[in-house]
Amino acid sequence: MLQKREEIKAKLAARQADIVSGKVIVFVEDECHFVWGDAIGYAWGRRNERTEVPITNVKQRQTYYGVMNLS
């Protein structure tokens, strides 16, 4: 991972002038997993009573990808 980071830093340094001038736009991409259990882990209920919500597939999830312009 450190090697990949250094590779990216070198590529960005080589294009620094184009990045600053706006000729090149740098984006970062990441993904997150919205796990079904996280979505229904909390619920409103009566005070001092445990509220349970049955989960049929605890591994069900939805993946989202996001991109951000670093400028």
N, C-alpha and C positions, 0 to 999 in steps of 0.2 A: 504494500500500500504506500509506503514511503517513497518507493521508486516511482510509482505512478504520479504521486503528488509533485515530485521534482520534475517529472516530464511535463506536467501541465504548467508548472511555474515557468519552465524554460520556453514553452510555446507562447505563453502570455507575454513574457519579457521580449521575445522576438517581435511580437506584433504590437508592442506598447504604443508606438506613435499612431498606428492606425486605430487602435482602441480609443485613444485620447481624442483623435480628430473626428471620431464617429463613423469612420469607414468600416470598422469591424465592430460588431456588437457581441458581447460575451453573455451567454446564458448559463445558468446552472439548472440542473434537473434533479429532481428527487421523487421518491415514491413513498407512499404511506399505505398502510393496510388498516382499513376500518373493520375491526373485528366485531362480529355480531354480538358477542357477549358484552363488549364495551358499550354498544348502543343501548342495551337494555339492562345494564348492570345496576342502575339506580331508578327508583320510582317513588312517586309520592304515595304516602299511605298514612294510616293512623299512627299516632304517636305511641311509642312503646310496643308496637306490634311489628313483627317481621313480615314484609311483603315479599313473596316469592313469585318469580315469573319463570315458567318452564322454558327451557331452551332445547330444541330438538337437535340442532347441529352446532355444537360449540366451535367447530372449526370453520364455519361459514364466514367468509369475509369478502370485502370489496376493495380492490386496489385502485388508488388514484395516483396520477402522475401530475406533477406541477413543475412549471418552468418560471424562472425569474430572471429578468434583465438586471445585471449587476450595476448598471448605471443608475 
